[in-house]
Amino acid sequence: MTAGHSVSCRRPRRGLTGPPGGGRNILVVILLGLALPAAAEVIPYAGCFEVASRKHDIPVDLLLAVASVESNWQADARSTAGAHGIMQIRWPHTARHLGARRISELYNPCLNIDFGARYLAELSRRFKGQSRMVLAAYNYGPSRLESYADVPAGVRAYVTRVEQRRAALNLQPVPTSITAGSPLLTFRSRLHADAAMKALGRQLPSAVLRLTRSAEGWTLVSDTMNPEDRVRLTRLLR
């Protein structure tokens, strides 16, 4: 398609959809690359991250960064080391320590996020808020670490990846208001743009959304939206 063309999406009114096990599958957008600062991707379970952040006093950007590096936000992720779910909680010892009774609970994304936030809070207390030690212990286990000098090179690389991901999250631009015709997000990929339009359409039942083509990529635009959904969208993009 050429510049100026657009694709529209009108969603029927429906309630908010939730992930298995409860919670709302609402969205957050984050920076994808320096070449296109407005580029973004959809992150699931944002409401669960926010609730766990407040409950355990852990920054939400830290939770998101850990989940991104651990599982790429995949609720069904499983590692060869026996780590499960979106925050990659190890079964059985770590999981049971955090309150899990069955391995199946680790595949409830909101519960898994809560376990991960609880573990990060516990490690933060143990290591007196030293963020690198906290991340190293999350990845390597706390019992083998006394100082950062004890941290193996591979675990240090993990810490760096989480820190870089967290920095990228904090670069996400936030609109001060959303009005009719406002450009919301710009994507390098049409595939990502289509996915975001569909996901936001499910979350914002009154919205009429469309994609416009520009030199930068694909921009998601809001033409029509009731006040309730406009407030909801502003919160989602913050």
Buried (B, 14 or more C-beta within 10 A) or exposed (E): EEEEEEBEBEBEEEEEEBBEBEBBBBBBBBBBEEEBBBBBBBBBBBBBBBBBBEEBEBBBBBBBBBBBBBBEBBBEBBEEEBBBBBBBBBBEEBBBBBEBEEBEBBBBBBBBBBBBBBBBBBBBEBBEEBBBBBBBBBBBEBEEBEEBEEBEEEBBEBBEBBBEBBEBBEEBEEBEEBEEEBBBBBBBBBEBBBBBBBBBBBBBBBBBBBBBBEEBBBBBBBBEBEEEBBEBBBEBBE
